[in-house]
Amino acid sequence: MVEREPARTGRPAKRERHQLVALAILGCVLLGPARLLAQDAAQAASIAGTVVDAATGQPVGDVQISVAGTQLGARSDAGGRFRISGVTGTTVSLRATRIGYRALATDAAVGAQNVRLVIEAVPLQLDATVVTGAPAGIQKRSIGNVVENINAEAVVGTAPVSTLGELLNARAPGVQLQNISGVVGAGPRIRIRGPGSLTLSSEPLLYIDGLRVDNSVGTGPGALVSRLNDIDPSTIESIEIIKGPAAATLYGTEASSGVIQVITKKGVAGSGTSMGVTLRQGVNWFMNAEGRFPDYYWRNPETDQVMVANLLTLERERGTPVFTSGRVQEYGLDVRGGSESISYYASTAYADNSGIEPTNREKRVTARGNLGLAPHSSVDVNMSQGIVIGRTKLAAGTDGSSVLDEALWGGLSLLDGPTRGFLSTPPEAVWAATERSIDVNRYTGSVVINHRPTSWFTHRLTTGVDISDENGAELTPRMGPEIAQFYSPFTASGSKIVDRRTSIYTTLDYSGTATWRITPALTSSSSLGGQFYRKGTRFEHLEGRNFPAAGIKTVEGASQRLGSDDYLQNSTVGVFVQQQFAWRERLFITAAIRGDDNSAFGENFDFVTYPKLSATWVLSDEPFWNLAFVDALKLRAAYGASGKQPDAFAAVRTFAPRPAVGGSAAVTPQSIGNPDLGPERGTELELGFDAGLLDGRLSANLTYFRNKTTDAILLRETAPSFGFPGAQYVNAGSTRATGIEVQLTGQAVRAERFQLDFGASLSTNSSKVLSLGDQSFIPKREIGGYMPGYPVDAFFGKRVVSAALDANGNAIDILCDGGPGAAPVNCDAAPRVYLGRETPRYLGSFSSTATFLEKFRLYALVDFQGGHKKFDKEWWNRCPWGIDGNCPERVYPERFDPRRIAELQIGDIGTSSTALASGSFAKLREISLSMTLPDAWAGRLGARQATLSVAGRNLHTWTRYTGLDPEGLSTDAYGASRWGDQGAIPQLAQFLTTINVTF
């Protein structure tokens, strides 16, 4: 390909505008706090005490205690204890806040050391502060769209979570985790309210403390590894999620699929120092592997006898089990605290986890440091840094063929051969033949400056970078004869592929808010802001083939060497204005508009605007409200728009290099480009309410959403007369989605020595393709596609509607569906018909936590999804195409529906509707029992508190799906979607023991 950078930067005026705006944003804030006055330190003392739950009397950790009118504060430890230093005067007002509890304000004498703060649990908190989707931190009561908040510290202290994906799963309605594989180190894909685009990524944006970061899934040899795995859940304080265009307007052109903001832990000024140590040991395994793996059927042609056997059972009985258990071990250390004007949090963790195959292992070291400075009463600065160093070895064989692939395509006729029933290679040869690994080095650093120059104006600057360096390698050593016998001479000679991806995300984000009271009842807040985002990614590919001798493991040592590199860059500049009016702090009207320019827009498409309008009414604050069982009720409505920019070079006309006569270089047309190409545009309406009921014991949230995507980017074939091959990206499609999201949290029992909390959620999603421009159908894989009038991500194919069996078990008189309103036709002439939706129609979860005998806590989570179909690719591979047709349909056709036999006989994946099975399932995702050890035991360690927990994960699945795992979503060795579950290791079961000690 020709050098792309000049082609992409062919718009110098646009790049200069981006740079000028970025410099202007930086200047706005740096001039503000230029003069800080030193303060004389007064005689200071301390206040100390304990925070307890009003219902149970149990200590409550992670409570923020602050001194009114100062920057002083502390955070209670796991034993509920706190200490605030540097307090002056005789009496101060303390405020205690924590997610899930009603805010408490009380006076305390300076110097008191036994202050007892009693806080009351309440599921709904309208006064909680939200930072995502807003110019500055604002109270939840004023937000017109739903913002999900996950109390990460509470979850990590209760549930067996080790990754960000596990932390997100089933804890926010409408948020779906698509697990690519169960191998250790693999990461999920995230979908919020279903697929957000027909051709572009549907991943939401990910922020850490206001900094946009990389959340992509790797490519090449590291295709299964997600950058989500780099974030250690133990360092997270909370997570905020906004779900669509109505909430994401202020994030602009890249946010129509939603935004996830990770807020990391921080220290508190004046709180003293505390230290925590975490030790975790456990095991993971393939739950009931032999029971879930199918029995193989084979009719011996020589004896006409039917043989039935399970390949995994045979291997275990032989003494060479295919899958074993893997060890889980994680160790963590953190320190947090602060003095009068400085707060700090630092942590480090080490993980060493093994999978169920000997080649699968993950080692990772993470470190995070957060430093807060308050050099003046009007200024605070928060600096955050994170480092990740890790290596993941993935389980797979050459050419993307895994041990499961070899098993599924194998057969009983091969049992007496060297492969022992596997298709071409036994497991030990697969593991010896290939080493696939990905090394990651990542740095994330940000600075947030908050300045309050006057009582009516505040502004904030966030800037930083996220740098990820991934080095994926696939090594096939030169094989000895014992392994080479299973491979071709080309493969056995050895090779190495190296794919390196270095990405740099740069963020510069400024916002300012002026607030004044127009009348005693009416308050105005006016905000102005701007953002500059840049993503730069460099790709390097090296390939070496044919090692001349054993032991060579570098590309340089190969006799044939290939290489390439590329660089992609995308920049966005956006500005916004927002106006909010508040009437008596219970009625809020908010309007905003954002404008964006993006470097991927076509030359003729220069600027896009996104509006926002929302309203909330805290009805329960009205004087006329008299429903005693409803403590709080907020009605909300929001409408907004945001977008999704094209891929980096979709709009650019490009040429590919080629050799010319005499060894000179020439170019040939590659992509026609589209100068009019713009972003996809998503608009959304949200309606809902938040209610607190029964004296704070129940919280209910309901949201209805209706979103529409227009100008969806599609590929359209180009006429040969244009001189460019292939297709052109155009804004031509439109889709619609509607749904309802419900969440309930509450306390079923509240007693002195027993408390039972519960949570339940349910979300629905109904999508439809409205238009594909001038196209009536766009295929997606062999049995999927898009068609107007049908759901997004649907299955389409030929459906056998009638057939009969002859005396030999062969299908005859086969007819297929002729389409809506048409008579059955010969299958060769049959059209594609709708077979079902691929995306779940509903998602949900139920959790329960029982606290009893003061020191014990039992927790469980079940999540479920359904209303969709899944293609059992594993069955399709082994039955129609396996070496022996490893299924009972082949040997006992008379026992099955003739239509299923007919589809097997046709052998075309496009005529395989009976391979579509219900994808519905419910899974016992997490269960744990935690105990707070007696103080005397902790005291022997010199600790304040110690807890012990035992937990399990993925322990049981209820499903009618016939494959290995209804969650399976596999990719091949280089990231290409297989859309079924072919060769995908299921989600592994885990048993974990964790000890947490606080000093």
N, C-alpha and C positions, 0 to 999 in steps of 0.2 A: 504494500500500500504506500502511496506517496506520503510525504510528511504532512501531517494533519494540522499542526499548530497554525501555520499561516492561513490555511483555509478557514479555520474556526475563528481566527481573530481578524477576519476581514472587515470588521466593523469598528475601526478605531474610535469613532465618536462615542459609541456605546461604552467601551472599556474606560475611556477618559471620564465619562459621566459617573461610572461606578466608583472610580478612585476619588473623585471630587466629593461625592456624597459620603464615602467612608471617612475622609479627612474632616468633613464638616461635623459628622457625628462625634468623632473623637474630640474635636475642639470644644464642642458644647459642654462637655463634662469636665474636661481638664482645666478649664478656666474658672469653673464654679468654686471648688474648694481650695483656691489658691492660698487663702490666708487662714490658718488655724491658730487659735490662741492657746497658750499653755495654761493649765489650770493648777492652782495650788492645792495640794492634797490636804484634806481636813483630817482631824482625828477620826479613825475608823475602827469599827468593831465587826463582829460577825453574828449571823443568825443561823441556827441549825435546828433541825427537827425531822419529822417523819410524815409521809403522805400515806393515808390509808383509804380503802374503799368503804363508803358509807354503809353498804349492805353487808359485806362479809367481814369487815375489819382487817382484811389482808393488806399488806403493804403494796403500793402501786409504784412501779418504776416508770422511767421515761416521762415524768411529769415536769413540765417547764414551770419553774417558779421565778418570778421576776419582781423587782422592787420598782413600784410605780414612780415615774419621773426620772429614772436613771437607766443606765445600761447594765446594771448589775442583775445577776440572776444565777440560777443553778438548775441542774436537771437531777431528779431523784434517781438513785441507783436501783438495782434489782430488789433491794431490801426496803425501798421507799425512803431512804435517808437522803438528806440534802444539807448543804452548808453554803452560805453566801458570805463572802468576805468583803471588807471595804465599805461597810454600811456606816453612815453617819447619822447624827441626830439622836432623838430619844425614842420615837415611834415612827414606823414606816407602814405603808400599805403593801401587802403581798398579793400577787395574783398567780393562781395556779391553773394551768391549762394542759389538757391532753386530749388527743383524738378519742372520742368515745365517752368523754366525761364532761359534765357541765362545768363551765369556768367558775372558779371560786375567788372571791376577793375578801381579804380580812386584814385587820391590823395586827402588828406584832411589835413587841418591845425590842429595841436594838440591844443586842447582847444575849437575848434569850437563846437557850441551847436545846430546849425541849418543846418546840412549837409542833403542834399536832394539826395537820391540815386534813380535813375529812372531805373527800370529793365524791360526788354522786354520778354513777354511770348513767349515760343517756345516749341512745343510738344516734339521734339526730342533733347535729350542731350547726346551727345557722350562722353562728359567729366565728366559726373556724376560718382561718385565712387560706386563700387559694392564690397561687402565683402563676399557674399555667393558663394561657389564653387571655391574660390581662396585662395592661401596661405596668401595673405594680400589684403588690399583694393587696387583695381586697377580701371582704367578708363574703362567705358563701351565700348569704341572704340576698346579695345584690346581683348575682349571676343568673342570667336567663337560660342558660344551657346546663345540661348535666355535666358534672365533673366528678369522676370516680376517684376516690382516695383510698389507697391501700396502706394501712399502717404496717410498714415492712418490719419494724422492730418487733412488734407484737407477733407477727406471723413467724418470723425466724425463731423467736423464742418458743413457739408452740409446735410448728410443723417441720417435717424433715425436708427442707428445701436447701439445695446447694447451688442453684443457678437462677438467673433472673427469669428465665422461662418458667421454671417451677414456681417461682414466687408470683408470677402473673396469672398462671393457669387457674381458671374457675373462680377468680376473685373479683371480676368485674363483668357485669352483664354485657353481652355482645362482643366480648373479646375472645377470639378463638386462637389457640396455639396449635399449629399444624406440625406435628413431630415428624421430622424427615426420617429418623432412624433411632434405634435404641442403643447404638454403639456409644461407648463412653467418649465424650467430647463433641458429639453431634449436637447441633442447636436447632431450635424450631423456627418456623416462619409464623408471623403474627398477622391475623386478619381482624379488623374491627368493622363490624356491621357488614360482613361479607366481602366479596371481591370488589375492589374499588375501581378497576380499570379492565378493559378488554385486552390490551396489549402491554401496558406498562406495569411496573411493580405496584403491588397493593400494600407494601409494608408501610406502617406509620412512621413518622419522624420520631427520632429518639433524642432527648436532651438529658444532660447531666448538669444540674445546678445552673440552668440557663444556657449551657453550651451545646450546640448541635454536634452530635457525634455519629460515628459510623456504626450502623447496625446490620450490615450486609452479611449474606452467607457467602463463604469463599468459593473460588472457582478452581478448576484444575484438580490436582491431587487432593486438595483440601476442601472439596466441594461441600462436605457435610458440616463443616465447622462454621459456627455463627459468631459474630463479634459480640452478640448478647452474652456469650459465656465469659467474656472478659470482666464483667461487673460482678463483684462479690456481694451477694445479698446481705452479708453481715455488716457491710458498711453503709447500707441504705436506711434512712430514717423513714421515708414515705415515698409513695409513687402517686402521681396525679395523671389521669387519662382524660383527654377530650377526644370525642369520637368522630367528628365529621365536620363538614363545611360550616355549619351553623356556629360551631365553637372555635373553629380554626382560622377564621378570617384574618386575624392579626399575624398569622404565620404565612399566609400568602400562597404563592404558586406551587408549593410542594407539599401542602398539608391536607389535601382533600381526603386522605385515608386515615386522618387522625394524628394525634400527637401524644407521646408518652414522655413524661418528665420524671426523672429520677432525682430525688433530693437526698443528698448524702448526709451522714451524721456530722454534727459539729459540736464543739465545746461551748461552754457558757461562762461568761466573765464572772469572776468571783466565786466559782463553784468548788475550788480545790481540785485535787487530782484523784482520779479513780482509774483502776486498771482491770481489764478483763482478759481471761484466758479461756480458750475453747479447745477441747479435744474431742475428735469424732472418729469412731471406728465403725466399720460395717462391712457388709457383703452385698453384692448384687448378683442376680441369676435370672435365667430364662425360666419363668414360672411354667411348670407343667409342659416342658418342651415336647416330650414324646407324645403326650395326649393331644397337643395342638398340631403337631406335625402329622400330615396325612399318612394313613396306611397305603402302601403301594399294592396294586393288583396286576397280575400278569398271567396270561394263559400260555403255558409252555406249548409251542407248536408241535413238539415231538411226542409229548405224552397227553396233550389236551387237558392237563390238570391246571387248575387255577391256584396260583401261589399268592398269599397275602402276607406282607411283612412291613414293619416300620424300620426305616433305614437308621434312625437315631437309636432305636432299641438294639438293633444288630451291632452297631458300633460300640455301644456301651457294654454289651455282653462280650464283645471281642476284647475289651480292655482299652479301647481307644475312643472314649466319649468325645463327641464333636464339640459340645459346649460344657464348660466348667463354670465355677463361680469366680467372681472377681472381687478383689479387696477394695474397700473404700477407706481412705484415711485423710483427714483434714485437720490442720492445726492453725489456730489463730491467736493473735495478741493485739489488744488495742488499749490506748491510753487517751483519756479526755479530761478536760478541766479548763481552768482559766484564772486569771487574776483580775484586777479591777478594769483594765482596758484591753486585755488580751484573752482570747479563747482559743483552744486548740483541740484537735482530734487527730490521732495517728493510729494506723492499724497496718498489720501485715498478716498474710495468711499463706499457707502452703498446702497444696492438694496433690495427692498421688493416688489416682484411681485406675483400677484395671477392669477390663471388660470380660466378656465370656469367651473370647478367643485369645490365644496367646499373643497375637500381634496387636491387640487393642489396649492402649494405655494412655493416660493423660497425666502430665505433670504441669503444675502451674504455680507461680509465685505472684502474689499481688501485694501492692502497697498503696496506701492512700494517706495523704496529709492535708488537713484543712486548718487554716489559720485565720482567725478573725481579729481585726484591730479596730479600736475605737479611739483614734488620736484626738478627737474632739466630739463634743456632744452632738454636733450636727453631721458628723461623718462616720461611717463605718465601712471597712474594707474587708472582704472575704476572699481569701486565696485558696484554691483547691488544686491538688495535684494527684494524679493516679498513675501507677505503673503496673504493667502486666508483662511477665516473661513466661512463656509456656511452650510446651511441645505436646502435640497430640499424634499418636500413632493410630492409624485407622485400620479396621479389619476389612480387607478386600484382596482380591487376587488380580492377576493380569487381565488387561482388556476389560476391566470393570466386572469380571465374573467373581462373585463371592462364593463362600462355602455353601450358603443357602441356594444360590443359583445352581451350583453343581449338583446339589441334592435334588432340587426340584425338577431338573431336566434329566436326571439319571433314571435308572430302572433296575428291576430285579434280574433281568437277563444278564446284567453285568456283574452280578455278585461274585462269580467265580474268577473274574478277571482282576487285573492289577488295580482297577479303580474301586473295587468292592461295592459296586452299585452306583457310584457317583458317575456323572456323565463322562467326563474326560480326565478328571484330576481328583485324587483323594485329598482330604483336608490338610494333611501334613505337607503335601506338595504345594497346595495353594499358599499356605502360610510361609513356606520356605522360598517360594518363587518371587514374592513381591513385598517390598517394604514401602508403605505409604505413610507419610508424615507431613505435618505442617507446624512450623515454628512461628511464633508470634511475639513480637516486641511492640509494646504500645505505650504511648505517653499521652495523657490528657491533662491539660492545665488551663485554669481559668482564673480571672480576677473579676470580682463584682464590687463596684463602688456605689454606695448609696449616700446621697448628699441631701440634706434638708436645710437649705440656706435661710428659709423663712418658715413661719408657721403654716403658710398656705401653699408652699411649693416644694415638691420633692422631685428628684430625678436620679436616674440609675444608668450606669454603664456596665455592660458585660462584654468581656473580650477574652479570647483564648484560642487554643488550637487542640485538635485531636489528631494524633499521628499514629497510624497503624502500619506495621511492616510485617507482611505475611510471606513466608517462604515455604511453599509446598513442593514436595519432592516425591516422585515414584521411582523406586529403584528396583530393577530386575537384575540381580547378579548373574554373571555367567554361570550356567548350571552344570553341575556334575551329572553323570549318567543316570543316577538314581532318581533325579528330578526331571532331567531333560527328556526322559522317555514319554512324559505326559504333554510335552509342548512341541511346537513346530521348531525346526532348526533356527528360524529367524528369531523367535522369542527366546529360545534357549541360549542364544549368543549374548544376551544381556542388553540392557538399555537403561537410560535414566532420563526422566523428564523433570525439569525444574520450572515452576511457575511462581514468580515473585510479584506481589502487588503491594505497592506503597501508596497509601492515601493520606492526604492532609486536608482536614476540615478546619476552616478558619471562620470565626464568628466575631462580629462587631455589632452590638445591639444597644441602642440608646432609647430611653423613654423618659418623659417628664410629665408630671401631673400637677395641675394647679387646682386647688380646692378652696371654695369660699362659700359662705352662707349668705344666700340672696335675701332670705327672710328667715325668721326663727324656725319655720317649718320646711323651707326649701333649700337644698344644698346642691351646688354645681361642682362637677369634677371634669376638667378638660385635660385631655392627654394628647401628646404629640410624640411620635417616635420614628425611628428608622433602623433598618437592619442591612447589614452587608454579610453575605454568606458566600464562601468559595469552597468548592470541592475539587481537588486536583488528585488524579490517580495515575500512577505510572505502572505499566505492565511490562514484565520481562519474561520471555519464554526461552528456555534452553533445552535442547534435546540431543542426546548422544546415543548412538546405536552401535552394536557389535563391539563388545569388549574383547580384546585380543587374548586375555588371560584371566584366570580367576583372581578375585581379590580386588579388582579395580572397581571403584565406586564413584568416579567423577566423570562429568561430561567430557572433560579434557582428555581422559583416557580412552574414549571411544574412537573407533576408526571413522565414523561418520558423525558430523556435528552440524546442528542447525540452531538458529537463534533469531529472535526478533524482539523488538520493544516498541512500546506505544505510550502515548500520554494523552489523557482526557482531562478537560477542565470545564467546570460549570460554575457560573457566578450569578448571584441574584442580588439585586438592590431593591429594597422596598421601603416605603414610607406610609405612615398611617396617622389619622387623626380620630379621636374618639371623644364623645361628649356623653356624660351621664348626669341625670337629674334624680335626686332622691327626695321624696316627700315623707317627712317625719320618720325616716329610716325604716320605712316599711313598704313603700312603693318606689320602684326604680325603673327608669327608662334609659336605655343605652343605645346610641347610634354610633357607627364607625364606618370608615371607608379606608381601604388600603390600595395602594398602587404598586405594581411590580414591573421590573424589567429583568429578563433572564437571557443569558448568553446563548441558550439553545433555541430561542425563538427565531423564526425565519426573518430574513432581511426586511421584509415588508410588514412584519408584525412587530410593533415597537413597544407597546405598553398595555397593561391590563389592570383593571380595577375590580375590587371585591368589596361589596357592601355588607353591613351587618346591622341588625336591629333586634333588640331584645327587651323584655319587660318581666319584672317579677313583682309579686304582691304578697307580702307576709300577712296573710289574712288574719292569722291568730293574734296579731298585735293590735287589731282594731278594737276600739272600745266596746263595740256591739258583740264581740265574739263571746259566746257563752256555752260552747260545747265542752263540758268538763273532761271528757275522755280524750279529747284532742288537745294536746299541749302546744303543738306548733304546727302550722300549715303554711307552706309557701307554694303559690302557683307561679309557673314560669312558662315563658314562650320565647323562642328565638328563631330568627331567620338569618342566614348568612351564606356567603359564597367563598370558595377557595379553589385552588387548581392543582394541576400536576403537569410539570413541564415535559417537553419531549426529551427523548434520549439525546445525548450530546451532539451527534452528527446527523440526526434525522433530517434536519432542514438544509444541510449543506451538500452541495454538489461535489462529489469526490471522484478521483481517478486513481486507478491502481497501477503500480509499476510493472513493467514487463521488459525482458531483454529484446534488443533490436539487432539488426544486421550489423556485424562487425564488432559485437560486444558492447555497443553503446546502450544507453537506457532510454526507454520510452514509456508512455503511459497509455492506458486504455480506459474507457468509461467504466465506472463502478457503480455509482449511485446518483440518481438524477436530482435528489434533493427537493426541497419545496420552500421557496422564499416566503410563502404565505402561512407557513405552519405556526400555529400557536399552541397554547396549553389546553389540556382538557379542563373543562369548567364544571365544578360541582356546586350545586345549590341545595340547601337543606332547610326544612322546617322541623323544629322540635317543639313539642308541647308536653307538659308534665307537671307533677307536683311532688313535694317532699313533705312528709308528715311525721310528727312525733306523737305517739299515742300512749294511753294508759300510764300516765305519770312517769314518762320517760322510759318505759319498759319495752316499747316497740317503735321501730322506725320503718316507714314504708315509702318507697320511691317508685314512681311510675313515669315512663317516658314513651311518647309516640314520636317516631321520626318518619319523614318522607323526603328522600333525596333524589336528585336527578342529575345525571352527568350528560352534558352536551359537548359538542366538538370532540367527542372521543376519537383518539388517534387510531387509525386503521391502516393496514397495508393494502394498496390498490395496484393491481398489475398495470404496467406501463406498456404503451404501444411500441412495437419494434422501431417504428419510424422516428422515435425520439433519440435513438442511438444509445440508450442506456438499458442494460439488462435488469431483470428483476422487477421490484415493486417500489412504489412511492408512498411515503407516509403522508396521510391527509387527515384533516379534521372532518369526520363524516358521520360518526356514530352517536347514539344516545341510549342511555339505560335509565332505569328507575328502580328504586328499592324502598320498601316500607317495612316497618316492624314496630314491635312493642317490647320494652324492657322493664322488668319488675324486679325489685330487690327488697327483701325483708330482713331486718336484723332485730334481735330483741332478747329478752330474758324470760324464759319460761318459768323458772323458779328462782326466787331470791330469798334466801334464808341465812341464818347466822353462820352455819357450818356447811352450807351447800348452795351452790349457784349453778344454774343450767342456762347457758347462752346458746343461741342458734342463729343461723343465717341461711337464707334461701334466695336463689335468683333464677330467673327465666327470661330468655330473650327469643324473639322470633325475627325472621328475615324472609321477605318475599321479594325476589328481584325479577326484572323482566328486561329483555333487549327490546328497545323501542324502534331503533333504526340502525341499519348498517350502510347508510348511504345508498349507492347504486348496486349493492351486493345483497343477494337474498340468503346466502349462507356462507359462513367462514369456518372451515374445518379447524379443529384443534385436536391434535393427536388422532389416532385411528378411529376412535369411537366417541369423540366429543366435538363440540363446536358451538357456534353462536348462530341463532336464527331469530328474527323479529317475532315477538309474541310469546317467546319461551324464556325460561330462567337463564340468567347468566351462569356460565359453567354448567352446561347440560350435556347429557349423553344423547347422541343421535346415531342410528344405525338401522340395519335391516332387521325386521322381526319376523321369525317363522311363526305363522299362525295356525298351520295345520300340517300334519304328516302322519304317515302310517309306517309300520314295521313289517317287513316280509319275514319269511320263515327263518332266514339267516340273521335276523336282527339288524338288517340294513334299512335305513329310512327311504321311503318311497312317497310319491304323490306330495311332494314338498311345495308349499305355497307360502309366500310372504305377504306382509301387510302392504296394501297398495296405496296407503296414504289416507288422510282424512276424507271420509265419504266415498272412498273407492273400494272396489272389490279386490280380493286377494289376487296376486299375480305371481308369475314365475319369479323366483328369487333373483335371477340374473337381471331382470328388468325392474326390480323393486326399488323404490326411493328410500332415502333415509327418513326415519320417523323418530319422534321424540320418545326417549326411553326412560327418562327420569332426570332429576337434578343431582349434581355432584356436591353442591354446598349444603350443609345442614340447614334445615328449616327452623330448627330450634336448638338452643344451648341452655344448660342450666346446671345448678349445683345445690347441694345441701350440706351444711356443716353444723357441728354441735360441739360445745366445750362444756364439760362438767368440772367444776372446782369443788373439792370436798376435803373434809378433815384438815382444813387450813393449809395443807402442804402438797396436795395432790391435784393434778389436772389431767383429764382425759379428753382428747380431741380427735375428731374424725371428719373427713371430707369425702363426699361422693359427688362426682360430676358426670354429666350425661349430655348426649347430643343425638339428634335423629331427624327423621323426615327426609332422608336423602338415600342415595344408592352408592355402592362402591363396586368397582369392577374387580372381581377376584382373579387378578392376573396370575397368581400362583397356580390356581386350578387350571386356568386356560393354558399355561405353559406346559404343565405336566400331562394334561389329559389329551388335548388335540395334538400337541407337538412333542411331548416327552418321548424318550427313546422307546418306551413300551406302552405309551398311553396309560399312565399310572393312575387309573381311576376305575371304580366299579362299572361305570357306564360302558367301558370298552369290553368288559368280559360278561356283564349281565345286562345287556341293553333292554331286555324285556321288562326289567324292573323300573324303568324310567319313562318319563313323558317322551313320546316319539319326537316332539319338537326339539327337545334337548339333544337327542341323538342326531337329529337332522343337522343342527348347528355344528355339532362335533364333526359330522361327516363332511359338511361344506368346508370347514376348516378355515374360514375367513373371519378375522377378528372383527370386521365390520358387520358380521352376521352372528352375533354372540350375545343376544339379549338375556339369555338364561344365565350367563355368567355375572350379570348384575344382581347383586344381593343387597339386602338392607344393610346400611352402614350404621344403624342405630346401636348405641351401647351405653351402659352405665359402668363406671369404674370406681372401685374403692381406692381413691387416689392417695389418701394419706390417713394414717392413724398413729397416735402417739400417747404415751403416758409419761408425765413429768412429775418429779418430786423435788421439793425444796428440802435440802438436807438440814438436819438440826443445826442450830447456831454453834453448838459445842463442837460438832464435827468440822464445820467451816473454820472455827477459831483455831483448831489445831494446825490448820494450814496458814494461819495468819490472815484469813480472808474474812470479808464481811458476810458473804453469802455464797452458797454453792448449790447448783441444781443438777439433777441427773435425769436424763430422758431416754426412753427406748421408743423406736418408731419404725413403722413400715411404710412402704410406698409401692403403688401399683400391685396390690396384693390379690385383687380379683376383678374380673370383667364379666359383666352380664351382657350377652349379645347373641344374636342369631346369625351373625356373619360367619361364613364358612372358612375364611382364610385365617392366617396366623394372628392378625391383630387388626381390628377395625380402624385403629389410628394410623396404620402404616401409610407413609407417603414417601416412596423411595425415589432416589435419583441414581443415575449410573455414576461411574467413577469420575466423570467430569462435569457433573452438575445438571445434565439433561434430565428433565422430568420423565419418569416412567409412568406417572399418573395412577398407577395401581400400587400394589404392594410387593412387586417382584423382588425377591432377594433382600427385603428390608428386615433387619433385626427388630423384633418387637420392643416396645418399651419394657425395660428390665424391672423386675421386682427388686426391692431393697429392704434390708434390715439395718438400722443404724442405732448406735449408742453414743450419746453426746453428754459431755460434762462441761458445764460453764461455771467458772469461779470468778468472783468479783472481789478485788482487793481495794 
